[in-house]
Amino acid sequence: MPLLTEEIRELLRNRSVPKVIATRDENDDVYAVSAPFLQLGDNGLLVHLELLEKSETNRNLLRSLWYEKGIVISVGDFVIKGRPVKAHISGPVFRQYYLQVRTILPDADLSTVWLIEPDQVIDESYAVRKQQEEEQFPFSVHLDRLTIEADNKDL
């Protein structure tokens, strides 16, 4: 079974779905930003297009690449843990994405094309998390729930 399901692939293709990339800085503090150009690349890799050379995200991704540190991406109800595996700053792959960015933002630059290998996908939807919680903690019930259910029986 592929790591990135068709549902996740569709979310990645949809430009109106918010995408967030979270990295860590030199002090190991989390830094999260919107990633509007995050998309699905070849061979199941994710592609993050970083427009600004000196951005915190670009520096943190470089550090993650050098020291094999993980990053986290959020798309829809899914959290994708992964790690950067390659950075393109020139060449045919870079040019392809540069032209793509320029069709959307004509005056934009492109600093780096980051290739990110997903390692784990976590479904954080309410329905899935609720089911997991009920299975892991079957005797954990909010008292207000019991009260509301008792009140409804009297109706």
TAWO-V602329 format. One record per run of one state. SS is the DSSP state (a for helix, b for strand, c for the rest). FROM is the first residue (numbers start at 1). LEN is the number of residues. If there is no record, write none. Layout:
SS & FROM & LEN
SS & FROM & LEN
This chain:
c & 1 & 5
a & 6 & 8
c & 14 & 5
b & 19 & 6
c & 25 & 5
b & 30 & 5
c & 35 & 4
b & 39 & 2
c & 41 & 1
a & 42 & 3
c & 45 & 1
b & 46 & 5
c & 51 & 5
a & 56 & 12
c & 68 & 3
b & 71 & 5
c & 76 & 2
b & 78 & 11
c & 89 & 2
a & 91 & 14
c & 105 & 7
b & 112 & 12
c & 124 & 2
a & 126 & 11
c & 137 & 6
a & 143 & 11
c & 154 & 2
